[in-house]
Amino acid sequence: SFDYIKLNFELKNKIIFWSPHIHFFDLIKFDNYPNTLSFFAKQFENQNNKIFVSSNEILFLENKYFMHQELEKKGIKTPRTWLYENKSEIDTNDLEFPLLYKENHSSSGLGLHLFKDRLAFEKFKFPNKIVLQKLMNIRKDMRVTIIGGQVISSFWRINVSDRWMPTSTKNGSSVKFEKISKRLEKYVLDVVDKL
């Protein structure tokens, strides 16, 4: 049996599935709101609840700087990525253009900036926690949902345009639900275990 409720009263010794949404939990609008969401999840965990999404998993939510640090620490391959605390650390001679700047707390194709050359890049005003990534002409990406070490669903987001753009569906990408291959499933589960 289960209840469908708002998380607005004391819960102890429960199994909780929740959809952490910033507008409900972060009324002050902190820049690093994943930390705020993780704090809430940790409080539920401290009251002997098992919560999905966990306090650790939430730290990866729309927190690209942290996510890429963890991927690098665990030796998980990604497109060429550069991380900087602030703009003064950047030596543009180390970068490969064209490249993407991914705002640290962004999603759905928002906060993604394409720099074709050094001139446009140098004019841009960056905040702290800078994530830069070599542009790859990726026409599709797969999204995989895993719960309890099992793949629950998987689908491709496919860029149907002739030009490069994020594969976010709000940009017009199509979605194709497709079972993940056994080889890729093993890889994805291994990555989740490492993280």
Phi, psi and omega in degrees: 000155179209163174240144174255107189222168168275147179275067185234023173210170185296129177234130178224145175057043181239165167254123187240125169253124183222161176245095184296121182236126187300325186292335179273323189260343183234079182288340182274345178066053175295146177301315182262065183294337174302327176296321178296314179297320178296322177301314178300315180298320180298323179295319175297317179297322180294342177261027175065031174261148170258119188241134175240111016275137185282169179298324178290316182296325181296331180300337178276346185291116177047043179223073190296325180298308178300314182302313181291328174299314181293318178300318179295314180302322184271001178070030180268126185291138176220169169303157181307122185229138176242133179243133179224141176293321180205171187296331182295340178281344189280127169252107186296343177293338179278346187270157177243120180261149000288155178216164180251142167252124180251113177303139189304315183247073183224163179197172175059032179080353176280152177072023179246122185238131179259127176245116181279335182211172184294325184298310179297322181297314184292336179280341187286140177265112182263143168279189175281166182062078186258128177243115178245145183216138177300133179289127175241138182278070181274122183269344178206154173222153181255137173253132183232131176256125181235129175229127177060037178076014179232139175286122181265321178203160175207144178206153175266140165254122190242124175285113182266359181278157176283344182251162178291140171197162177301150181276009177304135182296335178292345176268006177100006177293151176266163180239134178229111177284129183208138178294136181289144179292155180300320180297314180289324178300316178299316180298312183297316179296324177296317178298314180299317179299317180297327183273000000 
